[in-house]
Amino acid sequence: MGAASAPAFAADAAPDPAGATPGAANEIVVTATRRSTTLQDAPINISAVSAEQLSKQRIDDVKALSAFTPGMTVVDTGPSSTGNIILRGISSSSTSASGSNYQNALGVYLGEVPLYLDFKLIDISRVEVLQGPQGTLYGLGTLSGAVRYMPNRPTTDRFSFDFHERAYGQSHSSSAGVNIDGAINIPIIKDHVALRSVVGYYDNPGFIDYDHLLKNPGVSNPQPVRGTTAAQGSFGTPADYAANFYSKRDVNYEHTFTTRNQLLVEVNPDIKSYLTYAHQETRTGGRQANGAGVLGTGNYEGPWRYLEPTTRISDLFSAEFNVNLGIAQLVATTAYTNQKIQDKEDNTDLLLDLDYGYEAFPAFSSYNTQTEYYRQFNQEVRLVSSHGGPFSWVVGGFYNNLRDYRNYREYTPGYANFIGVNRPDDLEYMSFVNTATKEKAVYGEGTFHITNAWQVTGGLRYFKYDAEAAGGTDTPLTSGGLARTPYPLVQFAASRIKSGATNASGTVWKANTSYKFSNQLLAYATYSTGYRTGNVNRVAPCVLPLSPGQNVCALPNELVYKPDKTRNAEIGIRASLFDKRLQFTLDAFHVDWNNIQVSTQTVNGAVGVTVNAKNAVSQGVEFSGQFKVTPRLQLAGTYSYVDAHLTQDASGIVVSGGVAYDVYKGDRLPGSAKNSGSAQLTYTFPLSQGRDIEANWATTYVGDIYSRIGLRGNGQDIPGYVTHRASVTYHAKTFDIGVYADNIFDKYAVTAISNDVSSYNQVRTGVVERYYAQGVLTPRRVGVDFHFHY
C-alpha cells in the first residue's frame, strides 16, 4: 500500500474477491482496521473465514466456527445457549454444560453493531476474528478480542436469489434434520434503493433422552428404591416405572427461525444509509448433557425429573449512515437489540445439595422458571480520513446502555401440603434482579507511513462506565417469607429489596508497526491493552441480619466486582509465497491479565457471582495456512498453543460443596484447550463448462480442558478429542449439490462439566443426587447439501 494511497472505507468494503477461489485465503478483504485491505496486508493479528469456507464446513454459528480459528475455544453446549466464546485462554470461569447467553470478555459485532446474539451465519461475506485486546477501535469489553460477522450488503445493480437446503440423519436420534435458508437481493430504484432479505429455518433433531420424567410431580416418587449408597438406589421395578415415570426422546432438539432484512437508501455515491431489522427465535426442550451414569443412565440420557425447555427470542434494529465529507468519511450507527430468554430446569438437586432436609418428603422434587430480558441501545459516530498522504486517522465516540431484567422462581410440588403450609402453588423461593450498565468512550487511531513499506500506528481510548443493580429475594414457604408473601400474593417486601452501584473510568492504548518486505511477506508487531467493565452481580443483596433458615442472596463483598485489564505483546508474519501456492500467518503472543474476574458462588444459597482474583498470564503461538500441493490438491491447517495460568495466589476463589478453596500461582485457567488444531485436504476434479467435483476431508483436534482453575475444588481435566468430517460436492454454474458426513466415526466426547464430582452420586437419606452433569459432543450426521444461485 503506497504512502500516498487512500484505502477503501470499511463501511463500503468490497465483497470478498477470493470467496470462490481456492488458494487465495490471504486475499480475503477485511475491514477490522476500519479500512478495507486484504488479509495479507492487514498489519494486525486477524483470522478471516470466507463465505466459501463457512459453506464448505457447514458452519452455521459461532460454536462451529472455533474448529477452524486458531486460539478460539467455543464449547458445544447445544441450542439452549449462545455458547461461551474464549479467545487466547482469557477465561477464569468454571465450565458449564448449559453454556452461556452472555459474554463480556470480548466484543461480538454484526457488521458495525455490537451484540451478543448468535444470529445464524446466513448470507455472510466473511467472519473476522481479532485476537488480543482491541480496546481502541472497539468497545464493550474487548478484553481478549473481537468477533465480527460481516453480512453481504444490498446492491442496486442486479437482482439475485440464493436458496440452500440441507437434510441429514443423525446417530442416536429418532428423526431427520432439515435446514432451509434463502437470500434475495431486490433493486427497487436503480442506483438509489435496494433490499436484501434473508430467511432460514433450522429443524435439528435432538439426541438426549429424558427417560425418568415425573408423571405427577408431588405425588410420583422420583426414586422408588432408596439405599444408603448410590449403588443401592434405583428407579425400581417395571411396575414402579409405570406408576411414576414417562420418557421423552431427543429433547435437545433445535427449532430456529431467523431473518435479517437490510434496506439500502443511497442519495448519491457520497450519501447512503443501511436500515436493518433482524429477528431470531430458538426453541429446545432440554440440555445437551448426561448425568455421567448416575442411577444407571447412559451416554445420551439425562436423569432429570422435568423437561427443561428454553426459548430465546432476539431482535435487532439498526441504522447506519455513511457520508463522504471530502477529507473524511462519516459513519454513524445507532442500534437497539432485545433478547428474551425463558427457561425451566430441574431444581431438585440444588435444594438437596443445600442440605435443608427436603429429602424427608418421599415425593420431593423441584423445578425453577426464569425469564430474562437483555435490552441494549448503542450509538457510535466515527470519522475515517480520506485525504490521502502518508498520515491517516480514525476518531470516534461510543455510547452503550445495557439493561438486564431477571425474574426467577423455584417450586416444590406437594411440599407445602407435606409440611402443613398454606401455599398451594408451592412457590418455595423467588427473586428478581435488574441491572443497568452505561458506557461512554472516545477514541482515536493514527497511522503514519514512514515509507511505502513501513507504517506505525498509535491508538488511544478513554472510557467511563456506571453500573447499578436492584434486587430482592424471598422464601414464601418459610415462616418469615410466608408472613411477607401470604398466598396468593407474589410480592417483595421493601425490606427485602436492596440496590448497589459501581463505576470506573480509564484509558487503553495500542502501538503497532508493520513492514512489507515484499508484496508477499509482511511482518508486524503490536502492543495493546484492553479492559472489561466491572459490574454489580446479578444476585439479590442479602438483608442483614440474615433471617433464620434458608437465605439465597449476596453478602456485601459479593455484590460488586472491579474491572480487569489485559496487556498484550505480539509479533507475527504473513506470507504468500511461491506464486501464492503457500500462504500462512504465524504469530506469538504474551498477555498479562490483571485483577482477573472469576466466577464463583455466594456463601448463602450457592448462587453464581463474579469476584476479583489476582493476576494471570496467557502466552502462546497461533498458525493458519494453506498449501496448494498441485493445481487440484490443496492442504490447509490451523494450530494454536495457549498456556494460560495464574501468576499469583488468591484465597477462597473456588467454591465447592460450601467450601471455599484457594488457588495458586501456576494454576492453569479453565475453559480453553492448551493445544488445538485442524487439517483439511481438498481435491478438485474439473469438468467441462466450468463445472467440477470437489472432495474435502477435515480433521479437528481439541485438547484437554480444565473444568476449574488448577482443578481446585474438585475440578476435572476434560479429555481432548479428535473428530473428522468429509464432503463430496458437484459444482455447476447455478447450483451445487453434495453429500457429507460430520463426526464420521460417531465420536463420543465430554465437552463441559456442570458442578463437580463432589455432587456425583451424593446420597442424602437414601436419595441419590443428579446434580452433576456432562455436556456431550453432537454425534454423527450424514446428509445432502444443496445450493442454488441465480
Sequence and secondary structure as in RCSB ss.txt:
>XXXX:A:sequence
MGAASAPAFAADAAPDPAGATPGAANEIVVTATRRSTTLQDAPINISAVSAEQLSKQRIDDVKALSAFTPGMTVV
DTGPSSTGNIILRGISSSSTSASGSNYQNALGVYLGEVPLYLDFKLIDISRVEVLQGPQGTLYGLGTLSGAVRYM
PNRPTTDRFSFDFHERAYGQSHSSSAGVNIDGAINIPIIKDHVALRSVVGYYDNPGFIDYDHLLKNPGVSNPQPV
RGTTAAQGSFGTPADYAANFYSKRDVNYEHTFTTRNQLLVEVNPDIKSYLTYAHQETRTGGRQANGAGVLGTGNY
EGPWRYLEPTTRISDLFSAEFNVNLGIAQLVATTAYTNQKIQDKEDNTDLLLDLDYGYEAFPAFSSYNTQTEYYR
QFNQEVRLVSSHGGPFSWVVGGFYNNLRDYRNYREYTPGYANFIGVNRPDDLEYMSFVNTATKEKAVYGEGTFHI
TNAWQVTGGLRYFKYDAEAAGGTDTPLTSGGLARTPYPLVQFAASRIKSGATNASGTVWKANTSYKFSNQLLAYA
TYSTGYRTGNVNRVAPCVLPLSPGQNVCALPNELVYKPDKTRNAEIGIRASLFDKRLQFTLDAFHVDWNNIQVST
QTVNGAVGVTVNAKNAVSQGVEFSGQFKVTPRLQLAGTYSYVDAHLTQDASGIVVSGGVAYDVYKGDRLPGSAKN
SGSAQLTYTFPLSQGRDIEANWATTYVGDIYSRIGLRGNGQDIPGYVTHRASVTYHAKTFDIGVYADNIFDKYAV
TAISNDVSSYNQVRTGVVERYYAQGVLTPRRVGVDFHFHY
>XXXX:A:secstr
  TT    BGGG    TTTT TT GGG EE TTSB EEGGG  S EEEEEHHHHHHTT  SHHHHGGGSTTEEE 
   TTS   EEETT   S   TT  S   SSEEEETTEE        SEEEEEEEES  TTT  S  SSEEEEEE
E    SS  EEEEEEEEEEETT SS EEEEEEEEEEEEETTTEEEEEEEEEEEE    EEEEEESSTTTS S SB
  SSGGG B   HHHHHHHEEEES TT EEEEEEEEEEEEEEETTEEEEEEEEEEEEEESS SEE TTGGG  TT
EE  SS   EEEEEEEEEEEEEEE SSEEEEEEEEEEEEEEEEEEE HHHHHHTTSSGGGSTT   EEEEEEEEE
EEEEEEEEEE S SSEEEEEEEEEEEEEEEEEEEEE TTHHHHHT S TT EEEEEEEEEEEEEEEEEEEEEEES
SSSEEEEEEEEEEEEEEEEEEEEE TTSHHHHHHS TT     GGGEEEEEEEEEEEEEEEEEEEEEETTEEEEE
EEEEEEE  EE SS B  SS  SS   BB GGGSEE  EEEEEEEEEEEEEETTTTEEEEEEEEEEEEES EEEE
E TBT  EEEEE   EEEEEEEEEEEEESSSSEEEEEEEEEEEEEESS EEEEEEETTEEEEE TT B SSS SE
EEEEEEEEEEE GGG EEEEEEEEEEE  EESSGGGTTT  EE  EEEEEEEEEEE SSEEEEEEEESTT    E
EEEES GGGEEEEETTEEEE  EEEE    EEEEEEEEE 
